[in-house]
Amino acid sequence: MKCLVCKQAKPVPGLTTVTLERGEFSLVLKNVPALVCPECGEAYTDEITAARLLEIALEMEDEGLQAEVHVFNQPVPR
């Protein structure tokens, strides 16, 4: 698969940072496993990772947090 954005290179395994925002809520997740384009930096996560990212975001939002930085693959702080 070539990168859907730049169409120049094949994404390779790596890590990325994902920022999720909704209304006043912001969540930054670091060290998220993804396929990353070496040309333009576009990152693609798999379905399982995307589902976990959403789960973490919903947990944080339910706790009433407005902003959070979280390192992926580590326990979510309570």
Secondary structure, DSSP 8 states (H G I E B T S, - for coil): ---TTTSSS--EEEEEEEEEEETTEEEEEEEEEEEE-TTT--EE--HHHHHHHHHHHHHHHHTT-SEEEEETTS----
